[in-house]
Amino acid sequence: MFTNPDGNPYHPNVFTSRFQDLIAAGLPPVRLHDLRHGAASLANTKPPRPPPASYLPPPAQPARK
């Protein structure tokens, strides 16, 4: 979810209107929904990032004698 500077959510028509402005300015005619799937496909082509250190188990304790 995206929010306005005042913290309220944008109305979905804001994105549709801005996207139509880009199409009128020369963006190739594609559907907004297609861009969403394209972004997901690109995200899946990158190797996964390692988890943050906070998610890793603690180091093993040395064996006691």
C-alpha positions as CSV (number, residue, x, y, z in Angstrom):
1,M,0.0,0.0,0.0
2,F,1.2,3.5,-0.8
3,T,0.3,6.5,1.2
4,N,0.1,10.2,0.7
5,P,2.5,12.4,2.6
6,D,-0.2,12.8,5.3
7,G,-0.3,9.0,5.8
8,N,-3.7,8.3,4.1
9,P,-3.8,5.7,1.4
10,Y,-4.0,6.8,-2.2
11,H,-7.2,6.1,-4.1
12,P,-6.5,3.4,-6.8
13,N,-7.7,5.8,-9.5
14,V,-4.7,8.0,-8.8
15,F,-2.4,5.3,-10.2
16,T,-4.6,4.6,-13.2
17,S,-4.8,8.2,-14.1
18,R,-1.0,8.7,-13.8
19,F,-0.4,5.6,-15.9
20,Q,-2.8,6.9,-18.6
21,D,-0.8,10.1,-18.6
22,L,2.4,8.1,-19.3
23,I,0.7,6.3,-22.1
24,A,-0.4,9.6,-23.6
25,A,3.3,10.8,-23.3
26,G,4.6,8.0,-25.4
27,L,4.9,4.9,-23.2
28,P,4.2,1.9,-25.3
29,P,0.6,0.8,-24.9
30,V,0.6,-1.9,-22.2
31,R,-1.8,-2.7,-19.5
32,L,-1.0,-1.6,-15.9
33,H,-1.7,-5.2,-14.8
34,D,0.9,-6.5,-17.3
35,L,3.5,-4.4,-15.7
36,R,2.7,-5.9,-12.3
37,H,3.3,-9.4,-13.7
38,G,6.5,-8.2,-15.5
39,A,7.9,-6.9,-12.2
40,A,7.2,-10.1,-10.5
41,S,8.9,-12.1,-13.2
42,L,12.0,-9.9,-13.0
43,A,12.1,-10.3,-9.3
44,N,12.1,-14.1,-9.7
45,T,15.1,-14.0,-12.0
46,K,17.5,-12.7,-9.3
47,P,19.2,-15.2,-6.9
48,P,17.6,-15.1,-3.4
49,R,19.3,-12.8,-0.9
50,P,20.7,-14.4,2.3
51,P,18.6,-13.9,5.4
52,P,19.5,-11.1,7.8
53,A,21.8,-12.1,10.6
54,S,18.9,-11.7,13.1
55,Y,17.2,-14.7,11.4
56,L,20.2,-17.0,11.6
57,P,20.6,-19.4,14.5
58,P,23.2,-18.6,17.1
59,P,26.7,-20.2,16.7
60,A,27.1,-23.6,18.2
61,Q,28.6,-23.9,21.6
62,P,31.9,-25.8,21.9
63,A,31.6,-29.2,23.5
64,R,32.3,-29.3,27.2
65,K,35.0,-31.6,28.6
